[in-house]
Amino acid sequence: SGHLNEEVKADFLAELYLMKSLSSHRNVVAMYGSCTGQDPYLMLMEFAVHGDLKSHLMNLRERGENDSQETVVYTIHI
């Protein structure tokens, strides 16, 4: 279980560094800060008023409005 905890922490830190590298991209939710000095590790993110992209695309599919071209456009701009 200690190994898993270290693996989870390593994954979190990798995500943290990725978010830092994408912080200036206009189509990526902003990361404002992080706390990694002790458990639990935390990441403070911009609030996405309209939810996440995956949920949006799933809702389009459920309503039958999922246009393949639109999906590609969303993906390209991320």
Helices and strands as residue ranges (DSSP letters): H 2-21, E 31-35, E 42-45, H 53-62, H 68-76
